[in-house]
């Protein structure tokens, strides 16, 4: 069976915008999970892939549609891979409430204060999971990485999350300074989506 309509298991406006841009050249109709009042999934996995599957299953269950879920984050080598799967809630308050991207960035930069450029290597990681339905026994999963360096201060006005402090050596600028089309092509999410679409095509799951 092939599909032409998916629900995207995310409520993150920045991610949804990127997904729509990434799917712009396809005939796939994507809908945010908010269109179906899907409740937020409990992300209690221990890896990006586990959390992506959890979110995809939750969205498929409540929407009745095939779902694609993304779980992504930033790994900083000097912090032993942190913030990792906790990237979005890195600086959540004492009540467990997520705060702003700026606060996450400020906390990360504070932890790296005094760390040399040579030791500020990092990467964005994106795991994607596709589930045909809630009980899909064989989700299609893939992952991609985007290498870079953490800047000493934010730069650029585009993107979201850690983009302003993630330096991309290949383009000599921050992720938040990249042209949108270039970012969609080279980012962790862009790379992972290409891998996923190739797999779905090979399996005959796309119209």
ZIDA-V124569 format. One record per residue. RES is the residue in one small letter. OMEGA is omega in degrees with one decimal (none if undefined). D_LAST is the distance of its C-alpha to the last C-alpha in Angstrom with 2 decimals. Layout:
[[RES | OMEGA | D_LAST] [RES | OMEGA | D_LAST]]
This chain:
[[x | 177.3 | 8.94] [x | -173.0 | 5.44] [x | 177.6 | 5.76] [x | -178.7 | 5.83] [x | -179.9 | 9.60] [x | 169.2 | 11.96] [x | 176.6 | 15.72] [x | -173.9 | 17.60] [x | 178.6 | 20.67] [x | 172.5 | 23.25] [x | -178.8 | 25.98] [x | -175.3 | 26.98] [x | 179.6 | 26.82] [x | 178.1 | 26.86] [x | -178.9 | 23.94] [x | 178.5 | 21.86] [x | 179.6 | 22.80] [x | 179.5 | 21.79] [x | 179.9 | 18.34] [x | 177.8 | 17.75] [x | -177.9 | 19.08] [x | 179.7 | 17.02] [x | -173.0 | 13.67] [x | -176.9 | 15.13] [x | 179.2 | 13.59] [x | 176.2 | 9.89] [x | -177.9 | 7.94] [x | 176.3 | 8.12] [x | 179.6 | 11.01] [x | -179.1 | 13.53] [x | 175.2 | 16.70] [x | -178.5 | 19.92] [x | 177.7 | 21.41] [x | 177.6 | 24.37] [x | -176.0 | 22.56] [x | -179.3 | 22.99] [x | 179.1 | 26.43] [x | 177.3 | 25.35] [x | 178.8 | 28.58] [x | 177.5 | 28.93] [x | 173.9 | 28.48] [x | -174.9 | 31.58] [x | -177.8 | 30.89] [x | 174.8 | 33.38] [x | -178.8 | 31.69] [x | 179.0 | 33.63] [x | 176.9 | 30.91] [x | -177.8 | 27.99] [x | 178.1 | 25.58] [x | -178.9 | 27.37] [x | 177.5 | 27.19] [x | 178.8 | 23.49] [x | 178.4 | 22.89] [x | -177.9 | 25.43] [x | 178.6 | 23.80] [x | 179.9 | 20.25] [x | -179.5 | 21.81] [x | -179.2 | 23.84] [x | 178.8 | 21.06] [x | -179.4 | 18.94] [x | -172.9 | 22.22] [x | -179.2 | 23.22] [x | -175.0 | 20.03] [x | -179.7 | 18.38] [x | 168.4 | 14.99] [x | -174.2 | 13.30] [x | 170.6 | 15.28] [x | 178.0 | 15.86] [x | 178.1 | 19.56] [x | 165.2 | 21.64] [x | -173.7 | 25.23] [x | 179.8 | 27.11] [x | -175.4 | 30.67] [x | 174.3 | 33.49] [x | 179.6 | 35.61] [x | -174.7 | 39.06] [x | -178.7 | 41.04] [x | 179.1 | 44.43] [x | 178.8 | 43.45] [x | 176.9 | 42.32] [x | 176.0 | 38.64] [x | -0.2 | 39.20] [x | 173.8 | 37.80] [x | -177.0 | 34.73] [x | 178.9 | 32.87] [x | -174.3 | 35.41] [x | -175.4 | 34.62] [x | -177.3 | 33.69] [x | -175.6 | 36.80] [x | -176.6 | 39.11] [x | -179.9 | 41.82] [x | -175.2 | 41.33] [x | -174.4 | 44.64] [x | 175.7 | 46.94] [x | -179.6 | 45.19] [x | -179.4 | 41.87] [x | 178.6 | 40.51] [x | 179.4 | 38.20] [x | -170.1 | 39.75] [x | 173.4 | 38.70] [x | -178.7 | 37.06] [x | 179.9 | 40.43] [x | 175.4 | 42.24] [x | -179.4 | 39.98] [x | -179.5 | 40.55] [x | 178.6 | 44.28] [x | -179.0 | 44.59] [x | -179.9 | 42.84] [x | 177.4 | 45.03] [x | 179.5 | 48.07] [x | -179.0 | 47.38] [x | 179.8 | 47.09] [x | 179.4 | 50.24] [x | 178.2 | 52.36] [x | -175.8 | 49.69] [x | 179.8 | 49.68] [x | -178.5 | 46.75] [x | -177.4 | 46.65] [x | -176.1 | 46.02] [x | 179.2 | 43.37] [x | -177.1 | 40.36] [x | 176.4 | 37.22] [x | 166.7 | 33.47] [x | 176.7 | 30.53] [x | 176.2 | 28.31] [x | 171.9 | 24.79] [x | 178.2 | 23.17] [x | 176.1 | 19.62] [x | 175.2 | 18.49] [x | 177.8 | 15.19] [x | -179.9 | 15.91] [x | 179.5 | 13.88] [x | -174.4 | 17.11] [x | -174.9 | 20.75] [x | 179.4 | 21.90] [x | -177.6 | 19.20] [x | -177.7 | 21.56] [x | 177.0 | 19.59] [x | 173.6 | 18.21] [x | -176.2 | 16.52] [x | 176.2 | 19.20] [x | 180.0 | 20.29] [x | 177.2 | 23.11] [x | -178.2 | 24.52] [x | -179.9 | 27.97] [x | -173.4 | 29.49] [x | 178.2 | 33.21] [x | -177.6 | 35.83] [x | 178.3 | 39.26] [x | 179.7 | 40.49] [x | 176.6 | 42.49] [x | -179.9 | 45.88] [x | -178.8 | 44.85] [x | 176.2 | 41.77] [x | 174.4 | 40.61] [x | -175.6 | 38.15] [x | -177.1 | 36.71] [x | 176.7 | 32.93] [x | -179.5 | 30.62] [x | 178.3 | 31.65] [x | -176.4 | 33.06] [x | -177.5 | 34.88] [x | -176.7 | 33.62] [x | -178.1 | 37.11] [x | -179.9 | 38.85] [x | -178.2 | 36.38] [x | -178.5 | 37.56] [x | -175.3 | 35.24] [x | -177.4 | 37.60] [x | -177.4 | 35.25] [x | 176.6 | 35.36] [x | 177.8 | 38.80] [x | 175.2 | 37.81] [x | 175.9 | 36.62] [x | -179.6 | 32.97] [x | 177.4 | 33.93] [x | -177.6 | 35.16] [x | 169.2 | 32.07] [x | -174.9 | 30.16] [x | -177.9 | 26.97] [x | 177.4 | 24.70] [x | -179.9 | 26.65] [x | -179.8 | 26.53] [x | -178.5 | 22.76] [x | -170.3 | 22.62] [x | -175.9 | 25.45] [x | 176.8 | 25.64] [x | -178.6 | 25.05] [x | 177.7 | 22.11] [x | 178.2 | 20.57] [x | -177.7 | 21.14] [x | -179.9 | 19.81] [x | 177.3 | 16.53] [x | 178.1 | 16.02] [x | -178.4 | 16.89] [x | -179.0 | 14.56] [x | 177.0 | 11.43] [x | 179.4 | 12.72] [x | 179.7 | 13.24] [x | 176.6 | 9.89] [x | 179.3 | 8.45] [x | -179.4 | 11.53] [x | -179.6 | 11.06] [x | -176.8 | 7.70] [x | 178.4 | 6.81] [x | 175.5 | 3.79] [x | none | 0.00]]
